[in-house]
Amino acid sequence: MTSPTTQLDRLLQGSAPILALAPMQDITDLPFMRLIAGYGGPDVFYTEYFRVYKGSHLIKTILSSVTGNSTGIPVIAQMIGNDIPSLVRTANELQQFPVAGIDLNLGCPAPIVYRKCAGGGLLRNPNEVDAILGHLRQAITTTKFTVKTRLGFDSTEVFPKLLPIFAKHSLDLLTVHGRTVAEKYFSEVHYDLIARAVDSVPCPVLANGNIFSAQKGADVLQTTGARGLMIGRGAIRNPWLFQQIRQHCAGQAFNAPRGFEVLAYVQALYDALCSPGVREASQVQKLKKYMNFLGLGVDPDGGFLHQIRRVSTRADFFRVCETFLHHDRPMTLEPCVRNLAPADMLAGEHL
């Protein structure tokens, strides 16, 4: 059987754009990976991040995304932290499992993370990034070493200082989210700076940020020259997106899913994420998190999101879904909500 690392190596050496599912905490777990693989799926999965600190251990539920993965799609394990001995220890532990690579998170914009100088918080100190990458490059010997970064913490001015550091440590793959930590998910994406990374580092680069359609994906590939794309929120909203991008880039026509197909996706999502013994109200609440993303592409007036956020039972949840999705009209699932209050928009864009 081909090892996950060899699978990733073949993708890196190939000519087709590499399509990756972004690591999203409390989203990209094993059930979601299995589900989205059935819709064409990405070429590469990333796990939720393993929190690394003195005394940390590999979280079993996240590790199951690697050990329980039967999709045939390779999985890269992501770490987040700043303690070098602990990061090296965790990298050595992860290399004992069938991972395609080990990724360092340099982009998480959650305050609980960056206030601890982890994730995107590390971008405030390029020298610390340099030290961490140096030690990890020495430790990661049996699989690929990758990094996911943003452009800086509160300014893009640090990005030119980071690029030589990334180039110095012989990364196997670099993913660039084209915003700063402070910009979170609300600003325009600086695709020009992703293109600068492509020109500046010797390893392949994935472009990340606001890729919501096949046409947008193709445009970003052309604008940046990136080796591929990493997609997060767009894939939650539209699980067909990876296959649509492949077809579009190959010059093939593709069909937008019809309403009843989107409804079937919601049903499959509910079933995949349903855990025995969990209260119905808690299960419905969990699904609302996913609907925050899907709902942005359902109706421009935000009626779906307004109603779905107020249900508490499975019956009411699917009553709302059927009201808006039980039809045979094609749906692009591109973000179209216009009239939500700021608080509602925030709720739909928290990853």
C-alpha positions as CSV (number, residue, x, y, z in Angstrom):
1,M,0.0,0.0,0.0
2,T,1.3,3.5,-0.9
3,S,2.2,5.5,2.2
4,P,0.5,8.8,2.8
5,T,3.8,10.6,2.5
6,T,4.4,9.0,-0.9
7,Q,0.9,10.0,-1.9
8,L,1.6,13.6,-1.0
9,D,4.9,13.5,-2.8
10,R,3.2,12.4,-6.0
11,L,0.7,15.3,-5.6
12,L,3.6,17.7,-5.2
13,Q,5.4,16.4,-8.2
14,G,2.3,16.3,-10.4
15,S,0.8,19.0,-12.6
16,A,-2.8,19.3,-11.4
17,P,-3.6,21.9,-8.8
18,I,-3.5,20.4,-5.3
19,L,-6.7,21.0,-3.4
20,A,-6.7,20.8,0.4
21,L,-9.4,21.0,3.0
22,A,-8.4,23.6,5.5
23,P,-7.9,22.6,9.2
24,M,-10.9,24.0,11.1
25,Q,-11.2,23.5,14.8
26,D,-14.3,21.5,15.8
27,I,-15.2,21.1,12.1
28,T,-12.6,18.9,10.2
29,D,-12.9,15.8,12.3
30,L,-13.0,12.2,11.0
31,P,-16.8,12.1,10.4
32,F,-16.7,15.3,8.3
33,M,-13.6,14.1,6.4
34,R,-15.5,10.8,5.5
35,L,-18.5,12.7,4.5
36,I,-16.8,15.3,2.2
37,A,-14.7,12.6,0.6
38,G,-18.0,11.2,-0.9
39,Y,-18.6,14.5,-2.8
40,G,-15.3,14.4,-4.7
41,G,-13.3,15.5,-1.8
42,P,-9.9,17.3,-1.6
43,D,-6.5,15.8,-2.5
44,V,-5.3,16.4,1.1
45,F,-6.9,16.6,4.5
46,Y,-5.5,18.6,7.4
47,T,-6.4,17.6,11.0
48,E,-7.7,20.0,13.6
49,Y,-4.6,21.3,15.4
50,F,-3.0,19.4,18.2
51,R,-2.4,21.8,21.1
52,V,1.3,21.4,22.1
53,Y,2.7,22.5,25.4
54,K,4.7,21.1,28.3
55,G,2.9,17.9,29.3
56,S,0.6,17.9,26.3
57,H,-0.4,14.6,24.7
58,L,-1.9,13.6,21.4
59,I,-5.7,14.1,21.6
60,K,-7.3,10.8,20.7
61,T,-10.2,12.2,18.8
62,I,-7.9,14.3,16.6
63,L,-5.5,11.4,16.1
64,S,-8.4,9.3,14.9
65,S,-8.6,11.5,11.8
66,V,-5.3,9.9,10.9
67,T,-5.6,6.3,12.3
68,G,-9.3,5.9,11.3
69,N,-9.0,7.5,7.9
70,S,-10.1,5.0,5.2
71,T,-10.9,7.5,2.5
72,G,-7.7,7.0,0.6
73,I,-7.0,10.8,0.9
74,P,-3.7,11.6,2.8
75,V,-3.9,13.5,6.0
76,I,-1.4,16.1,7.3
77,A,-1.4,16.5,11.1
78,Q,-1.3,20.1,12.3
79,M,0.4,21.3,15.5
80,I,0.0,24.6,17.3
81,G,2.2,25.9,20.1
82,N,5.5,27.7,20.8
83,D,7.5,25.5,23.2
84,I,10.3,24.1,21.1
85,P,11.0,20.9,23.1
86,S,7.3,20.1,23.2
87,L,6.8,20.7,19.5
88,V,9.8,18.5,18.7
89,R,8.5,15.8,21.0
90,T,5.0,15.9,19.4
91,A,6.5,15.9,15.9
92,N,8.4,12.7,16.8
93,E,5.3,11.1,18.2
94,L,3.2,12.0,15.1
95,Q,5.9,10.4,12.9
96,Q,5.0,7.1,14.4
97,F,1.5,7.3,12.7
98,P,0.5,7.2,9.0
99,V,0.6,11.0,8.4
100,A,1.4,12.5,5.1
101,G,3.1,15.4,6.8
102,I,3.3,17.6,9.9
103,D,2.1,21.2,9.7
104,L,2.9,24.1,12.0
105,N,0.0,26.5,12.5
106,L,1.2,30.2,12.2
107,G,-2.1,31.7,11.4
108,C,-4.9,30.9,13.9
109,P,-6.6,34.3,14.7
110,A,-8.4,33.2,17.8
111,P,-7.5,35.5,20.7
112,I,-7.3,32.6,23.1
113,V,-4.5,31.3,20.9
114,Y,-2.6,34.3,19.8
115,R,-2.5,35.8,23.3
116,K,-0.4,32.8,24.3
117,C,2.0,33.6,21.4
118,A,0.9,30.6,19.5
119,G,-0.7,30.3,16.0
120,G,-0.9,33.8,14.5
121,G,0.6,35.3,17.6
122,L,4.0,33.9,16.6
123,L,4.1,36.2,13.6
124,R,4.9,39.1,15.9
125,N,8.3,37.5,16.5
126,P,10.1,36.3,13.3
127,N,13.2,35.3,15.2
128,E,11.1,32.8,17.3
129,V,9.5,31.5,14.1
130,D,13.0,31.0,12.7
131,A,14.1,29.0,15.8
132,I,11.0,26.8,15.8
133,L,11.2,26.0,12.1
134,G,14.9,25.1,12.5
135,H,14.3,22.6,15.2
136,L,11.3,21.1,13.6
137,R,13.1,20.8,10.2
138,Q,15.7,18.7,12.0
139,A,13.2,16.6,13.8
140,I,10.8,15.8,10.9
141,T,12.7,13.3,8.8
142,T,10.3,10.5,7.8
143,T,7.4,12.6,6.4
144,K,6.8,16.1,4.9
145,F,7.2,19.3,6.9
146,T,4.6,22.0,6.0
147,V,3.6,25.4,7.4
148,K,0.3,27.3,7.3
149,T,0.8,31.0,7.8
150,R,-0.9,34.4,7.6
151,L,0.7,37.5,6.3
152,G,1.6,39.0,9.7
153,F,-0.1,39.8,13.0
154,D,-1.5,43.3,12.5
155,S,0.5,44.4,9.4
156,T,1.7,42.8,6.2
157,E,5.0,44.7,6.6
158,V,6.5,41.7,8.4
159,F,5.7,39.3,5.6
160,P,8.9,40.1,3.5
161,K,10.9,39.2,6.7
162,L,9.1,35.9,7.0
163,L,9.6,34.7,3.5
164,P,13.4,34.2,3.7
165,I,12.8,32.3,7.0
166,F,10.4,30.0,5.2
167,A,12.9,29.6,2.3
168,K,15.8,28.9,4.7
169,H,14.2,25.8,6.3
170,S,13.5,23.7,3.2
171,L,9.7,23.4,3.8
172,D,8.0,20.8,1.7
173,L,4.8,22.9,1.3
174,L,3.7,26.4,2.5
175,T,0.1,27.5,2.7
176,V,-0.5,31.2,2.8
177,H,-3.8,32.7,4.0
178,G,-3.8,36.1,2.4
179,R,-4.8,38.2,5.4
180,T,-3.2,39.2,8.7
181,V,-4.3,37.9,12.0
182,A,-6.0,41.2,12.8
183,E,-8.0,41.1,9.5
184,K,-9.4,37.7,10.5
185,Y,-11.9,36.8,7.7
186,F,-13.4,40.1,6.9
187,S,-10.9,42.0,4.7
188,E,-10.1,41.6,1.1
189,V,-7.5,38.8,0.5
190,H,-4.1,40.1,-0.5
191,Y,-3.5,37.7,-3.4
192,D,-0.6,39.8,-4.5
193,L,1.3,38.8,-1.4
194,I,0.5,35.2,-2.0
195,A,2.0,35.6,-5.4
196,R,5.1,37.2,-3.8
197,A,5.4,34.1,-1.7
198,V,5.2,31.9,-4.8
199,D,8.1,33.8,-6.3
200,S,10.2,33.9,-3.1
201,V,10.2,30.4,-1.6
202,P,11.5,27.2,-3.3
203,C,8.7,25.0,-2.1
204,P,5.2,24.7,-3.5
205,V,2.6,27.2,-2.2
206,L,-1.1,26.8,-1.6
207,A,-3.3,29.9,-1.7
208,N,-5.9,30.2,1.0
209,G,-8.7,32.8,1.6
210,N,-12.2,33.4,0.3
211,I,-12.3,30.7,-2.4
212,F,-16.0,30.2,-2.8
213,S,-16.5,29.0,-6.4
214,A,-14.8,27.1,-9.2
215,Q,-14.3,30.3,-11.1
216,K,-12.8,32.1,-8.1
217,G,-10.5,29.1,-7.5
218,A,-9.3,29.3,-11.1
219,D,-8.8,33.0,-10.9
220,V,-6.8,32.7,-7.7
221,L,-4.6,30.0,-9.2
222,Q,-3.9,32.3,-12.2
223,T,-3.4,35.4,-10.2
224,T,-1.0,33.9,-7.6
225,G,0.7,31.2,-9.6
226,A,0.1,28.9,-6.6
227,R,0.6,25.2,-6.8
228,G,-2.9,24.7,-5.4
229,L,-5.6,25.9,-3.1
230,M,-6.7,25.4,0.5
231,I,-10.4,25.8,1.1
232,G,-12.2,26.0,4.4
233,R,-15.6,27.7,4.8
234,G,-16.4,27.4,1.1
235,A,-16.2,23.6,1.4
236,I,-18.6,23.5,4.3
237,R,-21.1,25.5,2.3
238,N,-20.5,23.5,-0.9
239,P,-19.0,20.0,-0.6
240,W,-19.0,19.7,-4.4
241,L,-16.5,22.6,-4.7
242,F,-13.4,20.5,-5.0
243,Q,-14.8,18.5,-7.8
244,Q,-16.2,21.6,-9.5
245,I,-12.7,23.3,-9.4
246,R,-11.1,20.2,-10.9
247,Q,-13.7,20.1,-13.7
248,H,-13.5,23.8,-14.4
249,C,-9.7,23.7,-14.5
250,A,-9.9,20.8,-17.0
251,G,-12.3,22.8,-19.2
252,Q,-15.2,20.5,-18.4
253,A,-18.7,21.7,-17.7
254,F,-20.2,21.0,-14.2
255,N,-23.6,21.2,-12.8
256,A,-24.6,23.1,-9.7
257,P,-26.4,21.0,-7.1
258,R,-30.1,21.4,-7.0
259,G,-32.0,22.3,-3.8
260,F,-33.0,18.7,-3.0
261,E,-29.3,17.6,-3.3
262,V,-28.3,20.3,-0.9
263,L,-31.0,19.1,1.4
264,A,-29.7,15.6,1.2
265,Y,-26.2,16.9,2.1
266,V,-27.7,18.5,5.2
267,Q,-29.3,15.2,6.1
268,A,-26.1,13.4,5.5
269,L,-24.2,15.9,7.6
270,Y,-26.7,15.5,10.5
271,D,-26.4,11.7,10.3
272,A,-22.6,11.8,10.1
273,L,-22.2,14.1,13.1
274,C,-24.9,12.5,15.3
275,S,-23.4,10.9,18.3
276,P,-25.3,8.2,20.3
277,G,-26.5,9.5,23.6
278,V,-26.2,13.2,22.8
279,R,-29.4,15.2,23.5
280,E,-31.4,16.2,20.5
281,A,-31.1,19.9,21.4
282,S,-27.3,19.6,21.6
283,Q,-27.2,17.8,18.3
284,V,-29.3,20.5,16.7
285,Q,-27.1,23.2,18.2
286,K,-24.0,21.5,16.8
287,L,-25.5,21.5,13.3
288,K,-26.2,25.2,13.5
289,K,-22.5,25.8,13.4
290,Y,-22.3,24.2,10.0
291,M,-25.5,26.0,8.8
292,N,-23.9,29.3,9.6
293,F,-21.7,28.7,6.6
294,L,-24.1,26.9,4.3
295,G,-26.8,29.4,5.1
296,L,-24.8,32.3,3.5
297,G,-25.4,30.7,0.2
298,V,-29.1,29.8,0.5
299,D,-31.1,33.0,0.2
300,P,-29.9,36.6,-0.1
301,D,-32.3,38.0,2.6
302,G,-30.9,35.7,5.3
303,G,-34.3,34.1,6.0
304,F,-32.8,30.6,6.3
305,L,-30.2,31.6,8.8
306,H,-32.7,33.7,10.8
307,Q,-35.0,30.8,11.2
308,I,-32.5,28.0,11.6
309,R,-30.8,29.8,14.5
310,R,-34.1,29.8,16.4
311,V,-34.9,26.1,16.3
312,S,-34.1,23.6,19.0
313,T,-35.6,20.3,17.8
314,R,-34.7,18.0,14.9
315,A,-38.2,18.3,13.5
316,D,-38.0,22.1,13.4
317,F,-34.5,22.0,12.1
318,F,-35.5,20.0,9.0
319,R,-38.8,21.8,8.6
320,V,-36.8,25.0,8.0
321,C,-34.3,23.2,5.7
322,E,-37.1,21.7,3.6
323,T,-38.8,25.1,3.4
324,F,-35.7,26.6,1.7
325,L,-34.1,23.6,0.0
326,H,-36.9,21.2,-1.1
327,H,-36.8,22.3,-4.8
328,D,-35.0,21.4,-8.0
329,R,-33.5,24.8,-8.8
330,P,-29.7,24.8,-9.3
331,M,-27.8,26.5,-6.4
332,T,-24.4,28.1,-6.8
333,L,-24.0,28.2,-3.0
334,E,-21.9,31.3,-3.3
335,P,-22.2,33.8,-0.4
336,C,-25.3,35.8,-1.1
337,V,-26.6,37.1,2.2
338,R,-27.2,40.8,2.2
339,N,-29.4,41.9,5.0
340,L,-28.0,40.2,8.2
341,A,-27.2,42.3,11.2
342,P,-23.5,42.5,12.0
343,A,-23.8,40.0,14.9
344,D,-25.3,37.5,12.5
345,M,-22.5,38.0,10.0
346,L,-20.0,37.4,12.7
347,A,-21.7,34.2,13.7
348,G,-21.4,33.0,10.2
349,E,-17.7,33.9,9.8
350,H,-16.0,32.7,12.9
351,L,-13.5,30.2,11.4
